Amino acid sequence: MNFPAIHFVSECFIKPKNAPEEANQPIYLSQWDLAMVCVHYIQKGLLFAKPPTFDSGNQMKNLLEKLKKSLSLTLNHFYPLAGRLATLTQENPPIYSIYIDCANSPGARFIHASLNSTMEDILSPVDVPEIVQSFFDHDRAINHDGHSKSLLTIQVTELIDGIFIGCSINHMAVDGTSFWHFFNTWSEIFNAKGEIIAISRPPIHKRWFPDGHGPILSLPYTHHDQFIRRHDAPKLRERVFHFSANSLKKLKAKANAESNTTKISSLQALSAHVWRCITRTRNFPPDQKTSCRMAINNRTRLNPPVSQDYVGNCIQTVRAVVTAGELLEQGIGWSAWQLHQAVHNHTDEVVHEWVESWLKSRFIYQLAQFFDPSSIMMGSSPRFDMYGNEFGLGKAVAIRSGYANKFDGKVSLYPGNEGGGSMDLEICLPPHSMSLLESDEEFMETVS
């Protein structure tokens, strides 16, 4: 369908109401943060239904004011998100250092927009409509743009019968765990109606570095033109597939039975299933190498472990690599076991080896590295508390994302709306491949 243009009503900047003294100090970024400088912002948001008696005049105005007030209070705790990136350069000794400047910034951006469309217009099409990309600020921005753009933008888009709250955060400042930590805290403060004294999960902003290494003060560059690359996605279809708890239970049981184990998780079984089905649509020769990458949280892998309240990037990817022939000839149990082993083998020692290697030869991820047309990439996590965020509008009806970090074979995992272990998969594929996936019986019989 043809959508009307989105209308931008107003914008402002929000600062912490009472920033702590630490907000005057620079935040030096970790190795995982710095490697993200050319990756897109994280763009995730929630669609809420308007209450039946919702007044688009006064009640919308009141909602916006409450959102702004609670955001300002939340930024007291997440003060780096009100900052900007800054770069320090020096010739002798050579220094090229990117850090977060919390003191010299107008704050986080807050946008109010409207769209003359309904929730059904957004949710009923088979594919996610392209207009959803307009629900997020920083479209196509890379993290380095945080030198001049806000590190955090909240965009509230009012529909005829719904409200979409879109959140864009610089991926050098947060990973998925800390993105949703921020969102959960904002919801907690909003629902406390300004009466909150202490939040349930105070964030930890001091970055993790291996023993013997303090702040990383230099990258091997003299100018950003030496590393900045921008990524434009090819023509893709984006569709959300729902998997009920019962469907996932069957996939997990089948994978474990075939591998004669009980160790394969629902997530590993589902990832293996999607990997096999998408590979089949690509019609590779049997000897073609294919891989499934999975984002993995290093917090629990490190020894001693890092708190889940640590803010910043603490992630890497693990992957299993096989041939297309092996993947399709063997059952789901075999491919799920390859993924289980990849996760199991990601130990404290492996994490430290990666960090030490990066410190010796410092590099920056380019999105083109993740775009491998013979592989798939599993991102986000159904374990994040997405539907627990409420802003006086009840529980959200759907999760959607923006343009950022999408390519052929990108799969994002979300919890299902009904809970209970259900999951939603946001899959991005070229039109031809998506049509073949929709015709794949093994795949579609597991979709609810």
C-alpha positions, -999 to +999 in steps of 0.1 A: +000+000+000+011+036-005+016+054+029+012+091+034+043+110+044+053+110+080+048+144+096+074+157+121+056+178+146+084+189+170+118+181+184+138+190+214+169+179+234+167+163+268+195+165+294+198+146+327+178+163+354+206+160+379+237+144+363+262+130+387+297+144+391+311+116+369+292+130+339+319+157+337+345+131+329+352+115+296+341+079+291+369+059+274+356+032+252+365-005+253+379-026+225+344-039+217+330-004+215+358+010+193+355-019+168+319-007+162+327+028+149+314+020+114+284-001+123+249+014+123+230+026+154+207+001+171+171+009+161+144-009+180+109+002+190+075-008+204+040-003+189+013+004+215-025+006+209-041+038+220-066+033+249-102+035+236-108+069+251-074+083+242-076+120+234-051+129+207-050+165+220-045+168+257-037+132+265-011+130+238+004+162+251+005+148+287+020+116+275+048+134+257+056+155+288+057+124+310+080+107+285+103+136+284+103+140+322+110+103+329+136+103+301+155+132+318+154+112+351+166+081+334+195+100+319+206+108+354+216+071+355+225+067+318+242+101+314+266+089+286+236+087+263+231+124+266+267+130+254+285+131+221+315+113+207+348+133+206+381+125+191+415+135+205+444+136+181+481+142+188+512+138+166+539+131+192+534+106+206+508+096+180+473+095+195+439+090+178+414+085+206+376+084+204+356+088+236+322+099+249+321+135+260+292+138+285+297+175+293+296+192+259+263+182+243+228+195+239+215+161+252+195+133+238+171+141+210+133+137+214+111+138+183+073+139+181+059+127+147+026+116+133+014+093+105-022+092+091-022+054+091-035+026+114-018-001+133-033-026+109-017-008+080+017-015+097+010-050+110-013-066+084+010-066+053+030-098+048+063-078+047+072-051+072+063-018+053+092+004+045+075+033+063+086+017+096+121+029+089+107+064+092+098+057+129+135+060+138+160+088+138+195+083+125+184+064+093+216+049+078+238+068+103+270+050+114+283+053+149+310+077+140+283+102+132+278+104+170+304+132+169+277+155+155+244+135+161+228+125+193+239+092+208+203+086+218+171+096+200+135+088+211+110+092+184+073+090+193+051+085+162+014+089+167-008+067+144-046+070+141-051+042+167-016+036+180+017+050+192+051+038+182+080+046+205+112+042+185+147+042+201+179+048+183+212+044+203+247+046+191+262+011+190+295+023+204+277+033+236+255+001+240+250-034+229+216-052+229+219-061+266+225-024+277+200-011+250+172-029+267+186-022+302+181+015+294+147+010+279+136-011+309+149+016+333+130+043+314+098+023+317+104+017+354+109+054+361+079+064+339+056+040+359+069+053+392+054+087+383+085+106+395+084+090+430+112+065+424+142+069+447+164+040+435+162+020+403+163-017+404+194-021+382+219+008+385+241+008+353+279+003+354+296+027+330+333+019+338+345-001+308+361-035+310+397-038+300+420-069+304+445-068+333+474-045+325+455-024+300+439+008+310+419+031+287+427+025+250+439+059+240+449+053+204+437+038+172+461+033+143+447+062+123+453+099+118+420+108+102+385+093+100+386+091+062+410+062+067+384+039+082+349+053+075+329+031+052+291+032+047+269+003+040+237+003+019+216-028+020+207-045-012+170-048-022+155-069+006+122-082+018+117-081+056+092-104+072+084-114+108+077-151+114+061-163+146+071-195+164+048-207+192+063-222+224+049-256+213+065-254+179+099-245+195+095-273+220+091-298+191+121-284+172+142-286+204+131-322+212+138-333+176+173-317+176+182-333+209+168-367+200+188-367+167+220-358+185+213-381+215+217-352+239+197-329+261+221-299+258+207-282+227+186-251+235+155-239+218+174-210+204+201-233+189+175-256+175+156-228+159+188-212+145+198-245+130+163-249+115+164-214+099+200-219+087+191-252+069+159-238+053+175-205+041+204-225+027+180-247+008+164-217-009+199-205-020+205-237-040+242-239-034+265-266-048+271-292-022+307-281-016+298-245-010+308-233+025+281-218+046+280-205+082+256-195+109+268-167+131+253-159+164+258-128+186+270-139+220+272-120+253+307-121+268+295-110+303+288-145+315+318-160+296+344-139+313+360-151+346+352-134+368+319-126+350+309-091+341+276-078+355+246-078+332+243-041+343+275-033+325+267-006+299+286-008+266+295-035+242+305-069+256+296-090+226+312-110+199+300-135+173+305-173+173+299-194+142+296-228+128+310-235+093+300-265+072+293-272+035+258-268+021+258-305+013+265-315+049+240-291+063+211-303+041+220-340+041+223-342+079+192-335+101+185-306+124+202-324+153+236-324+135+235-287+126+221-276+160+250-295+176+275-276+155+260-244+169+259-257+205+296-265+202+304-230+189+286-215+219+301-240+244+337-234+232+334-196+236+352-195+269+370-169+290+403-180+273+388-175+238+375-140+247+408-129+262+426-143+231+404-121+209+410-090+230+448-096+231+448-100+193+428-068+188+451-049+211+481-060+190+464-052+157+435-028+162+407-030+136+372-017+130+343-038+118+328-030+085+292-040+078+303-056+045+322-082+067+290-094+081+273-095+047+281-130+034+255-142+009+263-178+017+256-174+055+231-161+080+236-139+111+214-143+142+212-111+162+192-096+191+178-121+217+144-134+228+158-132+264+157-094+264+127-079+283+110-061+254+073-065+263+078-055+299+081-019+289+049+000+295+043+038+293+007+041+305-005+024+273-005-012+284+016-039+269+030-033+234+014-053+205+046-056+184+083-050+181+098-035+150+133-023+139+147+003+115+170+001+085+201-004+106+224-034+103+204-053+078+216-075+049+209-107+031+206-134+057+202-111+088+178-127+113+168-108+145+153-128+174+125-113+196+103-128+223+068-136+211+040-112+223+022-139+242+053-150+261+057-185+274+089-191+254+074-181+220+097-162+196+094-139+166+120-139+139+126-109+117+142-123+086+158-102+058+163-118+024+163-108-013+128-111-028+135-143-047+150-161-017+121-149+006+095-163-019+113-197-019+114-197+019+077-190+020+072-221-002+095-243+019+073-268+036+097-278+063+100-241+073+064-231+070+050-260+089+069-248+120+056-212+117+026-204+138 
